[in-house]
Amino acid sequence: MGHSLRAAALLALVVLSVLVSLLITSLKQFGSGSTRLSNSTDQEGLASLRSALDLHLRERRKEILPLLLHPDGDKDRVLEEVLEQNYGLDSSLWNEVSGSGKAHRDQMGCESLLDVRAVEVLGSGYTKLVVKANLAGGQSVALKLVNEQGIDMSKCLEDFKDLQGCRELVSYKLQKEMLLLQRLRHPNVIQLKGHCSGLQGGEGVEGGRVTVIMEQGTPLQMIQLLQTPWEDRFRVCLDLVRLLHFLSWSPLGSVGLLDFQPRQFVIVSGQLKLTDLDDVSTEEPACRTDADCVLQFPHRNFTLPCSSQGVCEGLNEKRNIYNAYRFFFTYLLPHQAPPGLTHLVDHIMNSTGELKANINQTLEAFERILLLYKSGIHLDNLHPSILRDYSVMRDMSTSGNVEYRCWPSYSQQGCVLSVHSAREAAYICNSHSHCSSFSLTGQKTWTGRLLASFRSSFGHLVPEGGSEVYLKKSKVPQPPSS
Ligand SMILES: Nc1ncnc2c1ncn2[C@@H]1O[C@H](COP(=O)(O)OP(=O)(O)OP(=O)(O)O)[C@@H](O)[C@H]1O
C-alpha cells in the first residue's frame, strides 16, 4: 500500500508533464459541460445521466468478469456470486482476483514504477495513451493509461458529464485488455509485465486509475515496412499467421480481432506483436440460418454456414484471415518474392483472399515457404559452375572498396542482400551490371541466411577470419602485357 502510494506520487509527477495538456483539455470540456448542465438541466436530469452511465458501467463489468474466472475454485465461486447478484466490481474484489494489486506474484507492481527515469509518448488511440518509461536498472517498458484526450473519454464526457465516472468506464477497456494479455500469452502477443492500480492518487479500478506495464515495442510503420527486403516482410506475415493460429485455438476459444489494423501491432526485436486487445470477440455469433453468418468487408462479403448448434462456426477465424489478407499479405507478400517461391506465395494469396483455407492450412503453407527458403531448395536450378567465373579469397575481407547501392538493401550505404550461399550471391552479382565482387562476412538474417555485400571495385584485401571475398575474374584488372 505504502509502495503503491509512493509510486503513485512519483509516476504522477513524471507522467504529469505528458498528460497536463491533455488533462486541461478534458477538464475544460468537463467544465463547460457542467456549466451547460446547470443552466439547462435540473437535479433530476443529472440523476438520470448518472443512472444511464451506471448502466454502461455495469455492462463493462459484466463483460470483463468472465475473464477473471480463475482455475482456483474459491475465486470461481466468488465471481459467480458476483455475476448472479449483479454486484459492482469494487476495488477489494479486483485486488482479490488480481493478486493484491499485482497481475501475478512474479510480475511488476506499483513499486516497479518508483524510480521512473524518463517518459516519452509512444502512441495514442481512441482509448489509451502509451508512454515509454525507463525504470531503475535501465529497463524500458511501455505504460498504458486511459487517454484523457481520446475519443472514448470525449464522447463519454459529452454524453454523461461525469469525469470520474467516464474515467472508470474507459478504464474497464484497459482492464479487459490486461486480463486478455494474462490469458493469451504467446510470442506474438505483447508481454504483460504487470500493473499498478491506484496511480495518481486514485482509488484503483473504481477511480479509473490503472496503469498497465508491458514490454516496449516500436509502432508498426507500414510505409517503412514496404521498403524492407522480402525476407523481413515475410517474417511479419508469418508472425501474424502464427498469432492467428494461436488465437483460433486459444484457451478462451476462437478469438476474433474486431478492430484489425496495422496500428494494433508493434515490433519487438524484429518480431510482430499484437498490443491492442481491448476489442476482441471470444464468442462466435448465434444464428438461425446461413444468412445470419455474413462477414462484411468494404469490397467483399462472405456467407458462412450456420451450424446445427446455431452458431456461425469459424466466423472469428475467417474474419481474422481475411483481414490479414487485406491489411498485410496484399501489401507485403507478393512484391519481390524469390522466383522459386512465387507459386507458393500466389497460392496463399488466392486461398486467403477467397477464404478457401483455414488457419491450420494457412500456417502450414507459410511454414513450408520458410522451410524451403531456409534450405535453399528453391535454388536448385542454380548450377555450381556459376562460381567458376569467381576467384575466392578465404579469411579475407575488403577495405576501401567502391560500393554501389541496390534496393532493397540491408545497408543504406551499399548493396547488402541476404543469400543462401555463394552460388546465389554469384547469381545476383551476375545480374548487377556494376558488380565485380562480393563478400560474405558470416553475419546472418533471422532465417539464418548470409548477408552478402556486393561491390563495384576491389580496393584492398585485408585478413579477416571467417570472411570470404569473391572476385569476378572477368572484371579483375589484368596487368599490362610486356
Ligand atoms: N507496447 C507498446 N510499445 C510501443 N508502442 C505501443 C505499445 N502499445 C501500443 N503502442 C502504440 O500506442 C498506440 C495506441 O495503443 P492502443 O492501440 O492500445 O490504443 P487504443 O486507444 O486502443 O488505439 P485504437 O484507437 O487504435 O484502438 C498504438 O497504435 C501503438 O502505436
The ligand as an SDF file (V2000), in Angstrom:
LIG
                    3D

 31 33  0  0  0  0  0  0  0  0999 V2000
    3.9510   -1.8390  -26.1270 N   0  0  0  0  0  0  0  0  0  0  0  0
    3.9870   -0.7960  -26.9580 C   0  0  0  0  0  0  0  0  0  0  0  0
    5.1790   -0.2780  -27.3560 N   0  0  0  0  0  0  0  0  0  0  0  0
    5.2100    0.7770  -28.2120 C   0  0  0  0  0  0  0  0  0  0  0  0
    4.1290    1.3930  -28.6900 N   0  0  0  0  0  0  0  0  0  0  0  0
    2.9340    0.9350  -28.3280 C   0  0  0  0  0  0  0  0  0  0  0  0
    2.7900   -0.1820  -27.4480 C   0  0  0  0  0  0  0  0  0  0  0  0
    1.4790   -0.4200  -27.2900 N   0  0  0  0  0  0  0  0  0  0  0  0
    0.8250    0.4870  -28.0310 C   0  0  0  0  0  0  0  0  0  0  0  0
    1.6880    1.3090  -28.6610 N   0  0  0  0  0  0  0  0  0  0  0  0
    1.3390    2.4360  -29.5440 C   0  0  0  0  0  0  0  0  0  0  0  0
    0.2900    3.1720  -28.9470 O   0  0  0  0  0  0  0  0  0  0  0  0
   -0.8340    3.2480  -29.8340 C   0  0  0  0  0  0  0  0  0  0  0  0
   -2.1110    3.2200  -29.0110 C   0  0  0  0  0  0  0  0  0  0  0  0
   -2.2160    1.9990  -28.2830 O   0  0  0  0  0  0  0  0  0  0  0  0
   -3.5350    1.1130  -28.3740 P   0  0  0  0  0  0  0  0  0  0  0  0
   -3.7150    0.6420  -29.7920 O   0  0  0  0  0  0  0  0  0  0  0  0
   -3.5070    0.0690  -27.3390 O   0  0  0  0  0  0  0  0  0  0  0  0
   -4.6250    2.2310  -28.0050 O   0  0  0  0  0  0  0  0  0  0  0  0
   -6.1480    2.3510  -28.4810 P   0  0  0  0  0  0  0  0  0  0  0  0
   -6.6790    3.5550  -27.8190 O   0  0  0  0  0  0  0  0  0  0  0  0
   -6.8440    1.0480  -28.2710 O   0  0  0  0  0  0  0  0  0  0  0  0
   -5.9630    2.5770  -30.0280 O   0  0  0  0  0  0  0  0  0  0  0  0
   -7.0670    2.4670  -31.1950 P   0  0  0  0  0  0  0  0  0  0  0  0
   -7.7920    3.7570  -31.2360 O   0  0  0  0  0  0  0  0  0  0  0  0
   -6.2090    2.2460  -32.4060 O   0  0  0  0  0  0  0  0  0  0  0  0
   -7.9380    1.2920  -30.8770 O   0  0  0  0  0  0  0  0  0  0  0  0
   -0.6690    2.0640  -30.7910 C   0  0  0  0  0  0  0  0  0  0  0  0
   -1.2300    2.3630  -32.0510 O   0  0  0  0  0  0  0  0  0  0  0  0
    0.8230    1.8910  -30.8800 C   0  0  0  0  0  0  0  0  0  0  0  0
    1.3460    2.7010  -31.9190 O   0  0  0  0  0  0  0  0  0  0  0  0
  1  2  1  0
  2  3  1  0
  2  7  2  0
  3  4  2  0
  4  5  1  0
  5  6  2  0
  6  7  1  0
  6 10  1  0
  7  8  1  0
  8  9  2  0
  9 10  1  0
 10 11  1  0
 11 12  1  0
 11 30  1  0
 12 13  1  0
 13 14  1  0
 13 28  1  0
 14 15  1  0
 15 16  1  0
 16 17  2  0
 16 18  1  0
 16 19  1  0
 19 20  1  0
 20 21  2  0
 20 22  1  0
 20 23  1  0
 23 24  1  0
 24 25  2  0
 24 26  1  0
 24 27  1  0
 28 29  1  0
 28 30  1  0
 30 31  1  0
M  END
$$$$
